[in-house]
Amino acid sequence: MNRLELEFARKRKQKSKADMAAAIGKSVVSYAKKERGEVGFSDEEKIIIARELDLTGDQVNAIFFDGSLPCR
């Protein structure tokens, strides 16, 4: 996971960690651990984050899969 890209995407959308924590139904502390890469995001959480931050498929690939998903 590319934690810096996730943080930048969140800040570009002017979302706080508290906003994102609420979106995925976790505490701010839990979300912060996930954003730092200490704990992984579930697939459902990745989908929610992608929607909240209006991420493109390429951004999702870069952030959550380190660009390892095959491109079309």
N, C-alpha and C positions, 0 to 999 in steps of 0.2 A: 504494500500500500504506500502511496505517495502522500504522506501526511501534510507536507507543505502545500501541495496543490489543492488538497481538500480545504486546508485553512484559508488559502487565497480565494478559492471559489466561494466559501462561506462569507468571507469579508466583502467580496465584490457584490454579493447580494444583500449586504448589510444585515446579516443574520448573526445573532450572538450564539454562544455555546448553549445558553439557556433555551433559545428558540429551537435549536436543533435537538436538544435533549427532549423537549416537549413533543416535538414532531415524531420522535421514535419511541416515546413513552419511557424514557430512562431519566435518571437523575443527572444533574450537570456534571457531577464527579464521574459518573459512569460514562457519559458522552465524552468527556475530556480524555479519559483513558483510551477510549476507542479512537479518537482523533489523533492522539499521540502514537497509536499503533501498539499500545500495551495489551489491548484486548481487541479481538476482531469484530467486525460488523457482520451481522447475519445478512443473508441474501435479501430478506424483507427490508431490513434497515437500509441497505444499499439502494433499493428501489425508492424508498421514501426520501432519502437524501437526494438522490438524482432528481426527483420531482420537485422537492423544496428549493433546490439550487438551480433548476432548469439546466441540468447538465446534458451535453450532447453525448452520443454514444462513444465518441472518441475521448471525451473527458472522463466518462465512467471507466473506460478501458485504462486510461492513463492513471487515474487516481486509485482505483480498487484492484486492478489486475496488472499493474506495472507495464501496460502496453503489450501483454502477452496474448491477448485474444486475437485471433486471426481477423484481418481486415477483409472487407468485401470488395 
